[in-house]
């Protein structure tokens, strides 16, 4: 028969420290965690201790990074823009409520010479949406000294870098990223393209001329979420067009945050890093032939809150007094 308490009667629960929790707890076993000064119960489905709450909701800090844009393809292609970067705090209901998490893919490698890079796809947590990075611009289907006009960098979370021949840089989305960099005008012999924008800075500007070097613009730097040491959403480096090894500059670096380096005469472009939202490097006149633009990197969603695990979904880790849920593929966060 169940014990009934009335009036001011009550009971004192079992207690333990975080380090001294029961070693083989039963489902629903509860007690007072004196380290965290909160009641908690054990869930055998998730093999985790879950805190009680006096509130129907609790705060979750989030990072939502979209897929990065791909680099432009051709004799000189702009770097892909980084995926949109959004960070903040949201409330989730402490009632088993489910929240959709979508991880945006990076823009696919562009294999058609003279075409802009492909845009990245959006990433989503609940109602928070980050916009995919814009594809890099391109120089058209002829070399740096040709007359084919450029396709501009594409708009996105961060904008793609411009191709040569005066093409415009892509614009970034306010609160999510920056514009791509501009490229050389392309009316001299050799040209270099702009870098893709990053979450922390615009893409670098490409130069052009008749004497080497002709450096393309580097990708814009990303941001270090919560100062944990990992940067996300760096732009892709622009590609450069020279007519031989002697005229080929060092490849333009991708932005810190997963951006891929651009191509030059001897080096192919590098793709953005997966689950960092980096832009792909722009193509170039590689070994005398126009090259494809590299793919952008896929996005990521990270959630964190203070204390022990309270929800499920993603890869769960605990450090520094926080619980982290890291999603590298689409899924559901259950509060």
C-alpha positions in Angstrom: 0.0 0.0 0.0 1.3 3.4 -0.9 2.4 5.7 1.9 0.2 8.9 2.1 1.6 12.2 3.4 -0.6 15.0 4.5 -0.4 18.5 6.0 3.3 19.4 6.5 4.4 15.8 6.4 7.2 15.0 3.9 10.1 12.7 3.2 13.8 13.1 2.7 15.1 11.5 -0.5 18.4 9.7 -0.9 21.3 11.9 -1.9 24.6 11.5 -3.6 27.3 13.5 -5.4 27.8 13.4 -9.1 30.9 11.1 -8.6 29.0 8.9 -6.1 25.8 8.2 -8.0 24.3 4.7 -7.7 26.3 2.3 -9.9 23.3 0.2 -11.1 20.3 2.5 -10.8 16.8 1.3 -11.7 14.6 3.1 -14.2 13.0 6.1 -12.4 15.3 5.9 -9.3 15.6 9.5 -8.0 17.5 11.4 -5.4 19.2 14.7 -4.6 22.5 15.4 -6.4 24.4 17.5 -3.8 27.1 18.4 -6.3 24.5 20.1 -8.6 22.1 20.9 -5.8 19.2 19.5 -7.8 16.9 16.5 -7.9 17.5 14.0 -10.6 16.1 10.6 -11.9 17.6 7.8 -13.9 16.4 7.0 -17.4 17.4 3.5 -18.5 16.4 4.2 -22.1 19.1 6.9 -22.5 21.3 5.5 -19.7 21.5 9.0 -18.2 20.6 11.0 -15.1 17.9 13.7 -15.9 17.4 16.7 -13.8 14.0 17.6 -12.3 12.7 21.0 -13.2 10.5 23.5 -11.4 9.8 25.1 -14.7 8.0 23.8 -17.8 10.9 25.0 -20.0 14.7 25.4 -19.8 17.3 27.3 -21.8 19.4 25.8 -24.5 22.3 27.6 -26.2 22.5 26.7 -29.9 24.9 26.9 -32.9 23.3 26.3 -36.3 25.7 26.3 -39.3 24.4 25.7 -42.8 26.2 23.9 -45.7 28.9 26.0 -47.4 28.7 27.0 -51.1 30.9 25.4 -53.8 33.6 27.2 -55.7 33.1 28.5 -59.2 34.4 26.4 -62.2 36.5 27.8 -65.1 39.9 29.3 -65.8 39.3 31.3 -62.6 36.5 30.7 -60.1 35.5 32.5 -56.9 35.6 30.8 -53.6 32.3 29.5 -52.2 30.7 31.4 -49.3 30.4 29.8 -45.9 27.1 28.5 -44.6 25.1 30.8 -42.5 26.1 31.0 -38.8 23.5 31.6 -36.1 24.1 31.3 -32.4 21.9 32.3 -29.4 19.7 30.9 -26.7 16.3 29.3 -27.0 13.8 27.8 -24.5 12.6 24.2 -24.9 9.7 22.6 -23.1 10.7 20.1 -20.4 8.0 17.7 -21.4 9.4 15.3 -23.9 8.7 17.8 -26.7 10.5 17.0 -30.0 12.4 19.6 -32.0 13.5 19.0 -35.6 17.2 19.3 -36.5 18.2 19.5 -40.2 21.8 19.5 -41.3 22.4 21.3 -44.6 24.6 19.7 -47.3 27.5 21.5 -48.8 27.1 22.7 -52.4 28.1 20.0 -54.8 31.3 20.3 -56.9 30.6 22.3 -60.0 31.8 20.3 -63.0 30.5 22.5 -65.8 33.2 25.0 -66.9 32.0 28.6 -66.9 29.3 28.0 -64.2 28.9 29.5 -60.8 29.4 27.1 -57.8 26.4 25.4 -56.3 24.8 26.9 -53.2 24.9 25.0 -49.8 21.6 23.9 -48.2 20.0 25.4 -45.0 20.4 24.0 -41.5 17.6 24.1 -39.0 16.9 23.8 -35.3 13.3 24.2 -34.4 12.4 27.7 -35.9 16.1 28.8 -36.2 17.2 28.5 -39.9 20.7 29.2 -41.2 21.0 29.9 -44.9 23.2 27.9 -47.2 26.4 29.5 -48.4 26.5 31.2 -51.9 28.3 29.5 -54.8 31.5 31.2 -56.1 31.4 33.2 -59.3 33.4 32.2 -62.4 35.3 33.7 -65.3 33.4 32.1 -68.1 34.7 29.5 -70.6 37.8 31.2 -71.8 41.1 32.1 -70.2 42.0 35.2 -68.2 42.7 37.3 -71.3 39.5 36.3 -73.0 36.4 38.3 -73.4 33.7 36.1 -71.9 31.9 38.0 -69.2 31.9 36.7 -65.6 29.0 35.2 -63.7 28.9 36.9 -60.3 29.3 35.2 -56.9 26.0 34.0 -55.5 24.2 35.3 -52.4 23.8 33.1 -49.3 24.5 32.8 -45.6 27.9 34.2 -46.7 28.3 35.3 -50.3 30.5 33.6 -52.9 33.6 35.3 -54.2 33.4 37.0 -57.6 35.0 35.5 -60.7 37.4 37.6 -62.8 36.4 40.0 -65.5 34.7 42.4 -63.1 31.9 40.1 -61.8 30.2 41.1 -58.6 30.7 39.4 -55.3 27.8 37.6 -53.7 26.2 39.2 -50.6 25.9 37.6 -47.2 22.8 37.4 -45.0 22.6 39.9 -42.2 23.3 38.3 -38.9 24.6 35.1 -40.5 27.7 36.0 -42.6 29.6 38.4 -44.9 30.0 39.3 -48.5 32.4 37.5 -50.8 35.5 39.2 -52.1 35.8 40.9 -55.5 38.1 39.6 -58.3 40.4 41.1 -60.9 38.8 42.9 -63.8 40.2 40.3 -66.2 41.2 42.6 -69.0 44.9 42.1 -68.4 46.7 38.8 -69.2 46.2 37.0 -65.8 43.5 37.2 -63.3 42.6 36.1 -59.8 39.2 35.7 -58.1 37.7 36.7 -54.8 37.4 34.5 -51.7 34.1 33.4 -50.3 32.8 35.3 -47.3 33.0 33.8 -43.8 31.0 34.2 -40.6 33.7 36.5 -39.2 34.9 38.5 -42.2 34.3 39.2 -45.9 36.2 37.3 -48.5 39.6 38.6 -49.7 40.1 40.5 -52.9 41.8 39.0 -55.9 44.4 40.9 -58.0 45.4 40.8 -61.7 48.1 42.1 -63.9 50.7 41.3 -66.5 53.5 40.3 -64.1 53.4 37.7 -61.3 52.3 37.2 -58.7 48.5 37.4 -59.1 47.2 36.3 -55.7 43.5 35.3 -55.5 41.5 36.4 -52.4 41.6 34.1 -49.4 38.3 33.0 -47.8 36.9 35.0 -45.0 37.5 33.7 -41.5 34.8 31.8 -39.5 33.9 32.2 -35.8 34.9 30.2 -32.7 31.6 29.3 -31.0 31.7 29.8 -27.2 35.6 30.2 -27.5 35.9 26.4 -27.4 38.8 26.4 -29.9 37.0 25.2 -33.1 36.1 27.7 -35.9 33.0 27.2 -38.1 31.8 28.8 -41.4 35.0 29.9 -43.1 34.9 31.0 -46.8 36.6 29.2 -49.7 39.7 30.6 -51.3 39.5 32.1 -54.8 41.1 30.5 -57.8 43.8 32.2 -59.9 44.5 32.1 -63.6 48.1 32.1 -64.9 49.5 30.7 -68.1 52.2 28.5 -66.6 54.0 27.5 -63.5 56.2 30.7 -63.4 53.0 32.8 -63.3 51.2 30.7 -60.7 50.9 32.2 -57.2 50.5 30.3 -54.0 46.9 28.9 -53.8 44.6 31.2 -51.9 43.9 29.8 -48.4 40.4 28.9 -47.2 39.1 30.8 -44.2 39.8 29.3 -40.7 36.5 27.5 -40.1 36.6 24.7 -42.7 37.1 26.8 -45.9 38.9 25.0 -48.8 41.8 26.5 -50.6 41.4 27.8 -54.2 43.2 26.3 -57.2 46.2 27.6 -59.1 48.2 26.3 -62.1 49.4 23.2 -60.4 47.0 22.6 -57.5 43.4 21.5 -57.6 40.8 23.3 -55.4 40.1 21.9 -52.0 36.6 21.1 -50.7 35.1 22.7 -47.5 35.4 20.6 -44.4 32.4 18.4 -43.5 30.3 19.6 -40.5 32.1 23.0 -40.4 30.1 24.8 -43.1 33.1 25.9 -45.0 33.0 27.1 -48.6 34.8 25.2 -51.4 37.8 26.5 -53.3 37.4 28.2 -56.7 38.7 26.5 -59.9 41.6 27.7 -62.0 43.6 27.2 -65.2 45.0 24.0 -63.7 47.8 22.5 -65.9 46.4 24.5 -68.9 42.8 23.4 -68.7 39.9 25.0 -66.7 39.0 23.1 -63.6 35.9 22.3 -61.6 35.0 24.1 -58.4 35.4 22.3 -55.2 32.4 21.3 -53.0 31.3 23.1 -49.9 31.3 21.4 -46.5 28.2 20.2 -44.7 26.7 22.1 -41.7 26.3 21.2 -38.1 24.0 21.9 -35.1 25.2 22.0 -31.5 23.1 22.5 -28.4 24.3 22.9 -24.9 22.8 23.6 -21.4 24.2 23.6 -17.9 24.2 20.4 -15.8 23.5 16.8 -16.5 21.7 15.4 -19.6 18.1 16.4 -19.8 17.3 15.6 -23.4 18.1 13.1 -26.1 19.4 13.3 -29.7 22.7 13.8 -31.4 26.0 12.8 -29.8 25.9 13.6 -26.1 29.0 14.7 -24.3 29.6 16.5 -20.9 32.4 18.9 -20.1 33.0 22.0 -18.1 29.6 21.8 -16.3 27.7 21.6 -19.6 25.9 18.9 -21.6 26.4 19.1 -25.4 24.2 17.5 -28.1 26.1 17.5 -31.4 24.2 16.8 -34.6 26.3 16.0 -37.7 23.3 14.5 -39.5 19.6 15.4 -39.4 17.6 14.1 -36.5 15.4 15.1 -33.5 16.2 16.7 -30.2 13.8 15.6 -27.5 13.7 17.8 -24.4 
